[in-house]
């Protein structure tokens, strides 16, 4: 994965344009020409730096997922093992996605041929017998993010997500 580029460069302007357009419209609705125009570059610059619209999207998404997974690990470690750690990780990941303004981007399905890092991070916190738990929790997390992207207040979506894992069982 490429690191997020330096501010002011054409590559960075493309990343910033992608975050805005993918968040407001979703991946499928955004055209390469729209990305290039918003960034003030040619479509050739997009292809040069990222290879394709999908390449640009993956850079943006992977950077956001990496940030969230790092936060989930810290939240789980601070909260302790078991349900409390899983709950903390899930809610911290939600809060971070809302804070970064990438709810729709992270709510979209994971691109095929690529493991889901959020599901893997959540799965690592669960007892071994819960083999599908990471995917199930990640799906609920993505649904809550999509609700926010579609206009549900973040607090309402967060409360619904928190309901899945009560603080006390």
Secondary structure, 3 states (H helix, E strand, C coil): CCCCCCCCCHHHHHHHHHHHHHHHHCHHHCCHHHHHHHHCCCHHHHHHHHCCHHHHHHHHHHHHHHHHHHHHHHHHHHHCCCHHHHHHHHHHHHHHHHHHCCHHHHHCCCCCCCCCHHHHHHHCCCCCCCCCHHHHHHHHHHHHHHHHHCCCCHHHHHHHHHHHCCCCC
